[in-house]
C-alpha cells in the first residue's frame, strides 16, 4: 500500500485548471501576478492551467459592453470541456457569474479566491449593487464552491459573515525568495529617505495619507523621496497630481505608472522602505515582494500581510488612516541600523512564510479534492 501511494505521488494524475478573470491586464491589479506565481508553485504537480478573461487590456471597451461577456461565456464553455476544474478570482463581476454558470452547464466543479472582495472597505464602493448581487446569487455561488480560498484571518471572518456555510481554506500567496537579501542602499541619519509605494492610485490604497506623511517629514526637516509604482483611472491620477501640488511635493514624488517585474525589483533594491498604508488589502503582495528582497515595510492594519510584519518585527504596523503614526513609522526608518535589522528579519520571514512549493502543494490538494468530491457527488 505504501509503495502504491508513493507511485501515485511520483506520477500524479494530470489535471487542467481554467482560471477566469475580469481582465488579463497585469496593470489592473495583482490577480494575474497571483495566477503566474501559482503556476510556478504547481510546476511538476501534473496540473496545467489556462486563463479566460472577459476584457482585454483596452479599458475603454470595458464599460457597458455586452458582446464581451457573451463571447466570454462561449469561450469558457469550450475551454472547460478540456479542463477539470474552474478557478474564479473574486466574487463580483461577469467573469464570476458567467464562469460559474459555464462550470455548472459543463458539469465542472469550481473554486474561488476572494482577493479581498468581501472586505468592508471594498464593499462600501457601489454598496447597493454589491449587496443586491450577494443576496440575488453571490452568496449561493460562495456556498456551492468546492472551496473558497482566503489569504488572511480577517478575510475568512468576512466570508463567514456573508456565507457561513461556504467551505474555506487559507492559502497564503508565495513568490521566489532569493537565498540572500539584497544589501540596502547606503545612507546615514539625515540623508534622503527613499520610500517606495506599489499599488493602484485608488484612494483606498492609502496614497493620500502617505503623501500627507511625506509632507510632514519634509516640514520637519527630513528629506524624503517617494516613488509611486502603479496605475489608476485618469481621474485618480489627476487627483493624486493635484494633491502633490497642493502639498508642494513636486520635487520629491515621482509617479512611475505600472512597472514590470524587473523594474519593480530594481526600484525595491534602490529603496529604504516599502510603504503600504491601505485601508483594506486582503494580503498585500507588495509587502511580500519587499520582504523577499530584505526591505523593511510600513503597512497599515488593513493589510493582511501586516500580521507577519508585526509578528516578525520587520517594520512598523500602523492604524488605518493615521497620518501621524505613518509619519512616525517612516521617520523610524531613517535610522540605517534599524533598517538593516528590520531588513534581515524581513528576508528571513519571507524565506519561511512565502514558499512557492507550499502554495503549489496546497493548491494542488484543493483542485484534486474538488474533482474527487464532484465525481462522488459530495459537492452541492
C-alpha positions as CSV (number, residue, x, y, z in Angstrom):
1,X,0.0,0.0,0.0
2,X,2.8,2.4,0.9
3,X,4.6,1.7,-2.4
4,X,1.3,2.3,-4.3
5,X,0.9,5.7,-2.6
6,X,4.4,6.6,-3.4
7,X,3.9,5.7,-7.0
8,X,0.7,7.9,-7.1
9,X,2.7,10.8,-5.6
10,X,5.5,10.4,-8.1
11,X,3.1,10.3,-11.0
12,X,0.1,12.4,-10.2
13,X,-3.0,12.2,-12.3
14,X,-2.9,15.2,-14.8
15,X,-5.5,17.9,-14.2
16,X,-6.2,21.1,-16.0
17,X,-7.5,24.2,-14.2
18,X,-9.2,27.1,-16.1
19,X,-8.8,30.5,-14.4
20,X,-11.4,33.1,-15.1
21,X,-10.7,36.8,-14.5
22,X,-12.1,40.2,-15.4
23,X,-9.1,41.3,-17.4
24,X,-5.7,39.8,-18.1
25,X,-4.0,43.2,-17.9
26,X,-1.2,42.9,-15.3
27,X,-1.5,46.7,-14.7
28,X,-5.1,46.2,-13.4
29,X,-4.1,44.6,-10.1
30,X,-2.3,41.6,-8.6
31,X,-4.6,38.8,-9.8
32,X,-2.6,37.9,-12.9
33,X,0.5,38.1,-10.8
34,X,-1.1,35.7,-8.3
35,X,-2.0,33.3,-11.1
36,X,1.5,33.4,-12.5
37,X,3.1,32.6,-9.1
38,X,0.5,29.8,-8.6
39,X,1.6,28.3,-11.9
40,X,5.2,28.4,-10.7
41,X,4.3,26.6,-7.5
42,X,2.4,23.9,-9.4
43,X,5.3,23.0,-11.6
44,X,5.8,19.3,-11.5
45,X,2.4,18.6,-9.9
46,X,0.8,17.4,-13.1
47,X,-1.6,20.3,-13.1
48,X,-1.7,22.7,-16.0
49,X,-3.6,26.0,-16.3
50,X,-5.4,28.2,-18.8
51,X,-6.8,31.7,-18.4
52,X,-10.0,33.2,-19.8
53,X,-10.6,37.0,-19.4
54,X,-13.8,38.9,-20.1
55,X,-12.0,42.0,-21.1
56,X,-8.6,42.6,-22.7
57,X,-6.3,45.5,-22.0
58,X,-8.4,48.2,-23.7
59,X,-10.1,49.8,-20.7
60,X,-12.3,51.9,-23.0
61,X,-14.2,48.8,-24.1
62,X,-15.0,47.5,-20.6
63,X,-17.8,49.9,-19.8
64,X,-21.4,48.8,-20.8
65,X,-20.1,46.1,-23.0
66,X,-22.5,43.2,-23.8
67,X,-20.6,41.4,-26.5
68,X,-17.5,40.7,-24.4
69,X,-19.4,38.9,-21.6
70,X,-21.4,36.8,-24.1
71,X,-18.2,35.9,-26.1
72,X,-16.5,35.1,-22.7
73,X,-19.3,32.6,-21.8
74,X,-19.0,30.8,-25.1
75,X,-15.1,30.6,-24.9
76,X,-15.3,29.5,-21.3
77,X,-17.7,26.6,-22.0
78,X,-15.5,25.4,-24.8
79,X,-12.3,25.7,-22.7
80,X,-14.0,23.8,-19.8
81,X,-14.6,20.8,-22.0
82,X,-10.8,20.3,-21.9
83,X,-10.5,21.2,-18.2
84,X,-11.3,19.6,-14.9
85,X,-12.0,22.5,-12.6
86,X,-12.7,26.2,-12.8
87,X,-11.0,28.8,-10.6
88,X,-12.7,32.1,-10.3
89,X,-11.0,35.2,-8.9
90,X,-13.1,37.5,-6.8
91,X,-16.9,37.3,-6.3
92,X,-18.1,40.3,-8.2
93,X,-18.1,40.6,-12.0
94,X,-19.1,39.0,-15.2
95,X,-16.2,36.6,-15.0
96,X,-17.5,35.0,-11.8
97,X,-21.2,35.0,-12.7
98,X,-20.7,33.6,-16.2
99,X,-17.7,31.5,-15.3
100,X,-19.7,29.7,-12.6
101,X,-22.6,29.3,-15.0
102,X,-20.3,27.8,-17.6
103,X,-18.9,25.4,-14.9
104,X,-22.4,24.2,-13.9
105,X,-23.5,23.8,-17.5
106,X,-20.4,21.7,-18.3
107,X,-20.5,19.8,-15.1
108,X,-17.3,21.0,-13.7
109,X,-16.5,22.0,-10.0
110,X,-15.2,25.4,-9.2
111,X,-13.2,27.1,-6.5
112,X,-13.0,30.8,-5.7
113,X,-10.2,33.1,-4.5
114,X,-11.8,36.1,-2.9
115,X,-8.9,38.7,-3.4
116,X,-10.4,41.0,-0.7
117,X,-13.8,41.5,-2.4
118,X,-15.7,41.0,0.9
119,X,-13.6,43.4,3.0
120,X,-15.8,46.2,4.4
121,X,-13.8,48.9,2.6
122,X,-14.3,47.2,-0.7
123,X,-18.0,46.6,-0.1
124,X,-18.6,50.3,0.5
125,X,-17.9,51.1,-3.1
126,X,-21.1,50.6,-5.0
127,X,-22.6,49.2,-1.9
128,X,-26.2,48.8,-3.0
129,X,-25.2,47.0,-6.2
130,X,-22.9,44.6,-4.4
131,X,-25.5,44.0,-1.6
132,X,-28.1,43.1,-4.2
133,X,-25.7,40.9,-6.1
134,X,-24.8,38.9,-3.0
135,X,-28.4,38.5,-2.0
136,X,-29.5,37.6,-5.5
137,X,-26.9,34.9,-6.1
138,X,-23.5,35.7,-4.9
139,X,-23.9,34.0,-1.5
140,X,-25.2,30.9,-3.3
141,X,-22.1,31.0,-5.6
142,X,-19.9,31.0,-2.5
143,X,-21.9,28.2,-0.8
144,X,-21.7,25.9,-3.8
145,X,-18.0,26.4,-4.4
146,X,-15.9,23.3,-3.8
147,X,-13.6,25.6,-1.8
148,X,-13.3,29.4,-1.2
149,X,-9.6,30.4,-0.8
150,X,-8.7,33.2,1.6
151,X,-5.3,34.7,2.4
152,X,-5.7,36.1,5.9
153,X,-7.8,35.5,9.0
154,X,-9.7,38.8,8.5
155,X,-10.8,37.6,5.1
156,X,-12.1,34.3,6.5
157,X,-14.1,36.3,9.1
158,X,-15.6,38.4,6.3
159,X,-16.5,35.3,4.4
160,X,-18.2,33.7,7.4
161,X,-20.3,36.9,7.8
162,X,-21.7,36.6,4.3
163,X,-21.8,32.9,3.7
164,X,-21.5,30.8,6.9
165,X,-21.8,27.5,5.0
166,X,-19.1,28.2,2.5
167,X,-16.1,25.8,2.7
168,X,-12.9,27.9,3.3
169,X,-9.2,27.3,3.3
170,X,-6.3,29.6,4.0
171,X,-3.9,29.8,1.1
172,X,-1.0,32.3,1.7
173,X,0.4,33.8,-1.6
174,X,4.0,33.0,-2.4
175,X,6.9,34.1,-4.6
176,X,10.5,33.2,-5.3
177,X,12.7,34.3,-2.4
178,X,16.5,34.7,-3.1
179,X,18.8,32.9,-0.7
180,X,20.3,36.1,0.5
181,X,18.8,39.6,0.9
182,X,19.9,42.4,-1.3
183,X,22.2,44.8,0.6
184,X,20.3,48.0,1.4
185,X,21.4,51.3,-0.3
186,X,23.9,53.2,1.8
187,X,22.8,56.1,3.9
188,X,23.4,58.0,7.1
189,X,20.9,59.5,9.5
190,X,19.6,62.7,7.9
191,X,20.1,61.5,4.4
192,X,17.2,61.4,2.0
193,X,14.8,58.6,2.9
194,X,13.9,56.5,-0.2
195,X,10.3,55.4,0.1
196,X,8.5,53.1,-2.4
197,X,4.8,52.6,-2.8
198,X,3.5,49.8,-5.1
199,X,-0.2,49.8,-5.8
200,X,-3.0,51.3,-7.8
201,X,-3.8,55.0,-7.4
202,X,-7.2,54.3,-5.8
203,X,-7.7,56.2,-2.6
204,X,-8.3,53.1,-0.5
205,X,-4.6,52.2,-1.1
206,X,-3.8,55.0,1.4
207,X,-1.7,57.1,-1.0
208,X,-3.4,60.4,0.1
209,X,-2.3,59.6,3.7
210,X,1.2,58.7,2.5
211,X,1.6,62.0,0.7
212,X,0.5,63.8,3.8
213,X,3.0,61.9,5.9
214,X,5.8,62.7,3.5
215,X,4.8,66.4,3.7
216,X,5.1,66.3,7.5
217,X,8.5,64.7,7.4
218,X,9.7,67.3,4.9
219,X,8.2,70.1,7.1
220,X,10.2,68.7,10.0
221,X,13.5,68.9,8.0
222,X,13.8,65.2,7.0
223,X,14.5,64.8,3.2
224,X,12.2,62.2,1.6
225,X,11.9,60.9,-1.9
226,X,8.7,58.9,-2.7
227,X,8.3,56.8,-5.8
228,X,4.8,55.6,-6.7
229,X,4.6,52.5,-8.9
230,X,1.1,51.8,-10.1
231,X,-1.7,52.9,-12.4
232,X,-5.2,54.2,-11.9
233,X,-8.0,55.7,-13.8
234,X,-7.2,59.1,-15.3
235,X,-9.3,61.0,-12.8
236,X,-7.5,59.2,-10.0
237,X,-4.1,60.2,-11.4
238,X,-5.4,63.8,-11.7
239,X,-6.5,63.8,-8.0
240,X,-3.0,62.5,-6.9
241,X,-1.2,65.1,-9.0
242,X,-3.4,67.8,-7.6
243,X,-2.6,66.7,-4.0
244,X,1.1,66.6,-4.8
245,X,0.9,70.2,-6.0
246,X,-1.1,71.3,-3.0
247,X,1.4,69.8,-0.6
248,X,4.4,71.2,-2.5
249,X,5.9,67.8,-3.2
250,X,6.5,68.1,-6.9
251,X,10.3,67.8,-6.4
252,X,10.2,64.7,-4.3
253,X,7.4,62.5,-5.6
254,X,7.6,60.5,-8.8
255,X,4.6,58.8,-10.4
256,X,6.1,55.9,-12.3
257,X,2.9,54.3,-13.7
258,X,2.8,50.5,-14.0
259,X,6.2,48.8,-13.8
260,X,7.1,45.3,-14.8
261,X,8.7,42.7,-12.5
262,X,12.3,43.5,-13.3
263,X,11.7,47.3,-12.9
264,X,9.8,46.7,-9.6
265,X,12.7,44.7,-8.2
266,X,15.2,47.4,-9.2
267,X,13.1,50.0,-7.5
268,X,12.8,47.9,-4.4
269,X,16.5,47.4,-4.2
270,X,17.1,51.1,-4.5
271,X,14.6,51.9,-1.7
272,X,15.0,52.0,2.1
273,X,11.4,51.0,2.9
274,X,8.2,50.0,1.3
275,X,5.1,51.8,2.5
276,X,1.6,50.3,2.0
277,X,-0.9,52.1,4.2
278,X,-4.0,50.6,2.5
279,X,-7.4,50.9,4.1
280,X,-8.2,47.4,3.1
281,X,-5.9,44.8,1.5
282,X,-6.7,41.1,1.6
283,X,-3.0,40.3,1.6
284,X,-0.7,42.9,0.1
285,X,1.6,41.2,-2.4
286,X,3.9,44.2,-2.5
287,X,4.7,43.5,1.2
288,X,5.9,40.0,0.4
289,X,7.9,41.3,-2.6
290,X,9.7,43.8,-0.4
291,X,10.4,41.3,2.4
292,X,11.8,38.8,-0.1
293,X,14.5,41.4,-1.1
294,X,15.2,42.3,2.5
295,X,13.4,45.6,2.7
296,X,11.5,46.8,5.8
297,X,7.8,47.5,5.5
298,X,5.5,50.1,6.9
299,X,1.9,48.8,6.5
300,X,-1.5,49.6,7.9
301,X,-3.6,47.2,10.0
302,X,-5.8,46.9,7.0
303,X,-3.2,44.9,5.1
304,X,-3.4,41.1,5.5
305,X,0.3,40.6,5.4
306,X,0.8,43.2,8.2
307,X,0.3,40.3,10.7
308,X,3.6,38.8,9.5
309,X,5.3,42.2,9.7
310,X,4.3,42.6,13.3
311,X,5.0,39.1,14.3
312,X,8.4,39.1,12.8
313,X,9.3,42.6,13.8
314,X,10.5,43.6,10.3
315,X,8.9,47.1,10.1
316,X,6.0,49.0,11.6
317,X,2.3,48.4,11.5
318,X,0.1,51.4,12.0
319,X,-3.7,52.1,12.4
320,X,-5.6,52.7,9.2
321,X,-5.7,56.4,8.0
322,X,-3.5,57.5,10.9
323,X,-1.2,60.1,9.3
324,X,0.7,60.9,12.5
325,X,1.5,57.2,13.0
326,X,2.5,56.8,9.4
327,X,4.9,59.8,9.6
328,X,6.4,58.4,12.8
329,X,6.9,55.0,11.3
330,X,8.6,56.4,8.2
331,X,10.8,58.6,10.4
332,X,11.9,55.4,12.3
333,X,13.2,54.1,9.0
334,X,15.7,57.0,8.8
335,X,17.9,55.0,11.2
336,X,20.3,53.0,9.0
337,X,21.0,50.3,11.6
338,X,17.3,49.8,12.3
339,X,16.7,49.5,8.6
340,X,19.3,46.8,8.3
341,X,18.0,44.9,11.3
342,X,14.4,45.0,10.0
343,X,15.6,44.1,6.5
344,X,17.4,40.9,7.7
345,X,14.3,39.9,9.7
346,X,12.1,40.6,6.6
347,X,14.1,38.4,4.4
348,X,14.2,35.6,6.9
349,X,10.4,35.8,7.4
350,X,9.8,35.7,3.6
351,X,12.0,32.7,3.3
352,X,9.9,30.9,5.9
353,X,6.4,32.1,5.0
354,X,6.2,32.6,1.2
355,X,7.3,29.3,-0.1
356,X,6.2,28.6,-3.7
357,X,6.3,24.8,-3.1
358,X,3.9,25.1,-0.2
359,X,1.5,27.2,-2.2
360,X,1.6,24.7,-5.1
361,X,1.1,21.6,-2.9
362,X,-1.8,23.2,-1.1
363,X,-3.5,24.4,-4.3
364,X,-3.0,21.0,-5.9
365,X,-4.7,19.4,-3.0
366,X,-7.7,21.8,-3.3
367,X,-8.1,21.1,-7.0
368,X,-7.8,17.3,-6.7
369,X,-10.2,17.3,-3.8
370,X,-12.7,19.4,-5.8
371,X,-12.6,16.9,-8.7
372,X,-12.9,13.9,-6.4
373,X,-15.8,15.4,-4.5
374,X,-17.6,16.2,-7.7
375,X,-17.0,12.7,-9.0
376,X,-18.5,11.1,-5.9
377,X,-21.4,13.6,-5.8
378,X,-20.3,15.1,-2.4
379,X,-20.3,18.7,-3.7
380,X,-23.5,20.6,-3.5
